[in-house]
Amino acid sequence: MILPIKRRRLEQIPGYMHHTESFGTVDGPGLRYVFFLQGCPLRCLYCHNPDALAAGGQRTTAGEAAAQATGLRNFIQGATFSGGEPLCQPEFVEATALLLREQGIPSAIDTAGAPDLAKARPAIDAAELLLLDIKAAEHEMAVRLTGQGNEAALATLDYCEQTKKPVWLRHVLLPGWTLEQTQLEKLAALLLPYTCIQLVELLPFHKLGEPKWEQLGRPYLLQKTPAVTQAEAAWARGIFAGVGLRVQ
């Protein structure tokens, strides 16, 4: 139970939103209320929300955000913070998650790893689940894909292992990049020792975000990259399942 003075303080913490989705179906278990927060330090080649990368967005508060999700409590199974990179706004995520928890609504954070883990730990602790996206097993591959290495993702995963925070590990299958046997085997071997990982979600590359790049007047470097076939996705899942990881 949050004390009234603390609740008022939490409700006033500001955040910057790109948009929300009332009934998300791919952002954690069950139907989710999804907060897409503004701002991200990565520049992923396949980003499907390139308009959410820069700072700015619509100003809101944790109290207002929690009230939006609470209004749908009879229809949703939880709320998810996505983006952008939600852990760029850790105070807002923590405050909203705590307010939602008081209302019986569990939270998940869809993140590529905390940009500043020391500041993000309270937000991670306040959530019931992390949807952690590791871009690549190798540092060099991650840099080429996103402009940054995989250190933040691995440090966040290590923290979840230490605190026993449940993780759904996410990884994008990108033809010519990560959809390659050696890369997938390296990632599977990297993940195998972690007991906090409940599920590995392999996300086939798609081109749904390409029009947004065109609207922003920015070059989309994966224009000629094909979408992943069902057979390719099944083959990749087999590599992870073969070492004993639960995968979908």
LUMVO-525676 format. One record per residue (C-alpha): residue number from 1; x, y, z. Coordinates in pm, whole numbers, plus 50000, padded with zeros to 5 digits. Layout:
k NUM px X py Y pz Z;
...
% end
This chain:
k 1 px 50000 py 50000 pz 50000;
k 2 px 50143 py 50335 pz 49895;
k 3 px 50115 py 50607 pz 50156;
k 4 px 49911 py 50911 pz 50041;
k 5 px 50207 py 51152 pz 50049;
k 6 px 50421 py 50916 pz 49841;
k 7 px 50132 py 50850 pz 49601;
k 8 px 50091 py 51222 pz 49532;
k 9 px 50464 py 51252 pz 49465;
k 10 px 50460 py 50953 pz 49228;
k 11 px 50154 py 51082 pz 49043;
k 12 px 50330 py 51410 pz 48961;
k 13 px 50644 py 51259 pz 48803;
k 14 px 50653 py 51365 pz 48436;
k 15 px 50708 py 51151 pz 48130;
k 16 px 50714 py 51204 pz 47755;
k 17 px 50495 py 50982 pz 47542;
k 18 px 50500 py 50900 pz 47173;
k 19 px 50163 py 50722 pz 47174;
k 20 px 49965 py 50453 pz 47354;
k 21 px 49789 py 50136 pz 47247;
k 22 px 49487 py 50010 pz 47438;
k 23 px 49499 py 49640 pz 47349;
k 24 px 49849 py 49531 pz 47250;
k 25 px 49885 py 49162 pz 47169;
k 26 px 50263 py 49130 pz 47112;
k 27 px 50399 py 49318 pz 47412;
k 28 px 50395 py 49059 pz 47690;
k 29 px 50147 py 48804 pz 47822;
k 30 px 49781 py 48859 pz 47731;
k 31 px 49621 py 49184 pz 47622;
k 32 px 49834 py 49483 pz 47729;
k 33 px 49794 py 49856 pz 47762;
k 34 px 50114 py 49977 pz 47595;
k 35 px 50293 py 50305 pz 47665;
k 36 px 50528 py 50397 pz 47379;
k 37 px 50770 py 50643 pz 47534;
k 38 px 50966 py 50903 pz 47340;
k 39 px 51344 py 50892 pz 47302;
k 40 px 51606 py 50624 pz 47238;
k 41 px 51989 py 50624 pz 47226;
k 42 px 52004 py 50344 pz 46966;
k 43 px 51972 py 50383 pz 46591;
k 44 px 51865 py 50036 pz 46482;
k 45 px 51865 py 49982 pz 46108;
k 46 px 51525 py 49809 pz 46130;
k 47 px 51360 py 50044 pz 46381;
k 48 px 50983 py 50046 pz 46324;
k 49 px 50929 py 50361 pz 46534;
k 50 px 51197 py 50599 pz 46396;
k 51 px 50972 py 50893 pz 46483;
k 52 px 51008 py 50799 pz 46852;
k 53 px 51388 py 50825 pz 46862;
k 54 px 51441 py 51196 pz 46927;
k 55 px 51365 py 51369 pz 47255;
k 56 px 51034 py 51545 pz 47297;
k 57 px 50693 py 51387 pz 47274;
k 58 px 50368 py 51457 pz 47455;
k 59 px 50417 py 51546 pz 47819;
k 60 px 50217 py 51347 pz 48071;
k 61 px 50247 py 51236 pz 48433;
k 62 px 50266 py 50898 pz 48600;
k 63 px 49926 py 50959 pz 48756;
k 64 px 49765 py 51035 pz 48421;
k 65 px 49930 py 50736 pz 48254;
k 66 px 49831 py 50496 pz 48530;
k 67 px 49473 py 50621 pz 48517;
k 68 px 49452 py 50543 pz 48144;
k 69 px 49548 py 50179 pz 48197;
k 70 px 49344 py 50143 pz 48514;
k 71 px 49033 py 50243 pz 48321;
k 72 px 49073 py 49922 pz 48119;
k 73 px 49164 py 49692 pz 48407;
k 74 px 48869 py 49459 pz 48334;
k 75 px 48994 py 49397 pz 47980;
k 76 px 49374 py 49385 pz 48000;
k 77 px 49619 py 49146 pz 48164;
k 78 px 49884 py 49411 pz 48223;
k 79 px 50064 py 49719 pz 48097;
k 80 px 50389 py 49741 pz 47900;
k 81 px 50636 py 50027 pz 47870;
k 82 px 50787 py 50034 pz 47522;
k 83 px 50924 py 50302 pz 47296;
k 84 px 51162 py 50437 pz 47202;
k 85 px 51362 py 50316 pz 47499;
k 86 px 51149 py 50335 pz 47817;
k 87 px 51449 py 50311 pz 48050;
k 88 px 51561 py 50652 pz 47924;
k 89 px 51278 py 50772 pz 48153;
k 90 px 51331 py 50545 pz 48454;
k 91 px 51167 py 50766 pz 48717;
k 92 px 50847 py 50788 pz 48514;
k 93 px 50844 py 50413 pz 48446;
k 94 px 50903 py 50330 pz 48812;
k 95 px 50633 py 50568 pz 48935;
k 96 px 50372 py 50449 pz 48685;
k 97 px 50453 py 50083 pz 48751;
k 98 px 50415 py 50131 pz 49127;
k 99 px 50080 py 50307 pz 49082;
k 100 px 49961 py 50030 pz 48850;
k 101 px 50077 py 49760 pz 49092;
k 102 px 49863 py 49919 pz 49363;
k 103 px 49566 py 49873 pz 49129;
k 104 px 49652 py 49509 pz 49064;
k 105 px 49789 py 49568 pz 48714;
k 106 px 50128 py 49405 pz 48647;
k 107 px 50385 py 49588 pz 48434;
k 108 px 50643 py 49480 pz 48180;
k 109 px 50929 py 49683 pz 48033;
k 110 px 51023 py 49632 pz 47667;
k 111 px 51386 py 49744 pz 47661;
k 112 px 51713 py 49705 pz 47475;
k 113 px 51897 py 49745 pz 47805;
k 114 px 51922 py 50029 pz 48053;
k 115 px 52131 py 50320 pz 47920;
k 116 px 52219 py 50394 pz 48285;
k 117 px 52163 py 50081 pz 48493;
k 118 px 52230 py 50256 pz 48824;
k 119 px 51936 py 50490 pz 48760;
k 120 px 51715 py 50225 pz 48601;
k 121 px 51731 py 49959 pz 48875;
k 122 px 51429 py 50094 pz 49070;
k 123 px 51219 py 50090 pz 48750;
k 124 px 51325 py 49732 pz 48673;
k 125 px 51246 py 49633 pz 49031;
k 126 px 50898 py 49787 pz 49004;
k 127 px 50807 py 49580 pz 48697;
k 128 px 50699 py 49218 pz 48705;
k 129 px 50866 py 49125 pz 48373;
k 130 px 51135 py 49246 pz 48135;
k 131 px 51107 py 49201 pz 47760;
k 132 px 51478 py 49236 pz 47690;
k 133 px 51596 py 49279 pz 47332;
k 134 px 51952 py 49164 pz 47266;
k 135 px 52042 py 49289 pz 46920;
k 136 px 52340 py 49058 pz 46867;
k 137 px 52565 py 48821 pz 47060;
k 138 px 52875 py 48998 pz 46929;
k 139 px 52968 py 49355 pz 47021;
k 140 px 53077 py 49441 pz 46667;
k 141 px 52752 py 49316 pz 46514;
k 142 px 52549 py 49519 pz 46765;
k 143 px 52745 py 49834 pz 46678;
k 144 px 52682 py 49785 pz 46307;
k 145 px 52311 py 49726 pz 46367;
k 146 px 52239 py 49993 pz 46628;
k 147 px 52532 py 50233 pz 46658;
k 148 px 52615 py 50095 pz 47004;
k 149 px 52744 py 49772 pz 47153;
k 150 px 52551 py 49514 pz 47352;
k 151 px 52696 py 49607 pz 47693;
k 152 px 52378 py 49771 pz 47824;
k 153 px 52164 py 49471 pz 47730;
k 154 px 52404 py 49222 pz 47890;
k 155 px 52441 py 49431 pz 48207;
k 156 px 52063 py 49452 pz 48236;
k 157 px 52035 py 49077 pz 48186;
k 158 px 52298 py 49018 pz 48456;
k 159 px 52101 py 49240 pz 48695;
k 160 px 51783 py 49044 pz 48625;
k 161 px 51971 py 48721 pz 48695;
k 162 px 52097 py 48861 pz 49027;
k 163 px 51751 py 48980 pz 49134;
k 164 px 51561 py 48683 pz 48982;
k 165 px 51354 py 48918 pz 48767;
k 166 px 51169 py 48717 pz 48498;
k 167 px 51286 py 48791 pz 48145;
k 168 px 51142 py 48723 pz 47803;
k 169 px 51446 py 48752 pz 47580;
k 170 px 51378 py 48907 pz 47238;
k 171 px 51595 py 48891 pz 46927;
k 172 px 51525 py 49015 pz 46574;
k 173 px 51603 py 48773 pz 46292;
k 174 px 51753 py 48988 pz 46017;
k 175 px 51853 py 48823 pz 45687;
k 176 px 52218 py 48879 pz 45605;
k 177 px 52290 py 48985 pz 45964;
k 178 px 52158 py 48790 pz 46262;
k 179 px 51974 py 48521 pz 46065;
k 180 px 52292 py 48318 pz 46031;
k 181 px 52381 py 47990 pz 46199;
k 182 px 52700 py 48099 pz 46372;
k 183 px 52537 py 48415 pz 46509;
k 184 px 52234 py 48225 pz 46637;
k 185 px 52446 py 47952 pz 46797;
k 186 px 52659 py 48213 pz 46974;
k 187 px 52351 py 48384 pz 47113;
k 188 px 52192 py 48057 pz 47226;
k 189 px 52513 py 47960 pz 47407;
k 190 px 52529 py 48303 pz 47568;
k 191 px 52171 py 48280 pz 47699;
k 192 px 52171 py 47920 pz 47817;
k 193 px 52323 py 47978 pz 48166;
k 194 px 52065 py 48244 pz 48264;
k 195 px 51791 py 48103 pz 48487;
k 196 px 51591 py 48428 pz 48476;
k 197 px 51506 py 48378 pz 48106;
k 198 px 51159 py 48225 pz 48085;
k 199 px 51117 py 48250 pz 47709;
k 200 px 51316 py 48341 pz 47398;
k 201 px 51110 py 48529 pz 47139;
k 202 px 51262 py 48529 pz 46791;
k 203 px 51109 py 48817 pz 46599;
k 204 px 51122 py 48785 pz 46219;
k 205 px 51230 py 49102 pz 46043;
k 206 px 50941 py 49283 pz 45874;
k 207 px 50910 py 49601 pz 45672;
k 208 px 50609 py 49761 pz 45841;
k 209 px 50816 py 50056 pz 45963;
k 210 px 50964 py 50140 pz 45621;
k 211 px 50697 py 50401 pz 45531;
k 212 px 50778 py 50596 pz 45848;
k 213 px 51140 py 50635 pz 45735;
k 214 px 51016 py 50766 pz 45401;
k 215 px 50782 py 51013 pz 45573;
k 216 px 51074 py 51143 pz 45781;
k 217 px 51286 py 51183 pz 45468;
k 218 px 51549 py 50944 pz 45601;
k 219 px 51716 py 50665 pz 45399;
k 220 px 51602 py 50314 pz 45487;
k 221 px 51911 py 50098 pz 45444;
k 222 px 51723 py 49768 pz 45454;
k 223 px 51496 py 49848 pz 45160;
k 224 px 51622 py 49547 pz 44962;
k 225 px 51635 py 49309 pz 45260;
k 226 px 51362 py 49042 pz 45230;
k 227 px 51120 py 48958 pz 45508;
k 228 px 51188 py 48635 pz 45699;
k 229 px 51001 py 48329 pz 45576;
k 230 px 50818 py 48088 pz 45806;
k 231 px 51070 py 47817 pz 45720;
k 232 px 51364 py 48041 pz 45815;
k 233 px 51200 py 48136 pz 46146;
k 234 px 51131 py 47770 pz 46226;
k 235 px 51493 py 47681 pz 46149;
k 236 px 51619 py 47956 pz 46381;
k 237 px 51386 py 47846 pz 46661;
k 238 px 51522 py 47495 pz 46626;
k 239 px 51872 py 47615 pz 46713;
k 240 px 51755 py 47759 pz 47045;
k 241 px 51522 py 47471 pz 47125;
k 242 px 51808 py 47231 pz 47050;
k 243 px 52010 py 47358 pz 47347;
k 244 px 51711 py 47345 pz 47583;
k 245 px 51580 py 47701 pz 47568;
k 246 px 51205 py 47763 pz 47557;
k 247 px 51147 py 47951 pz 47235;
k 248 px 50870 py 48090 pz 47020;
% end
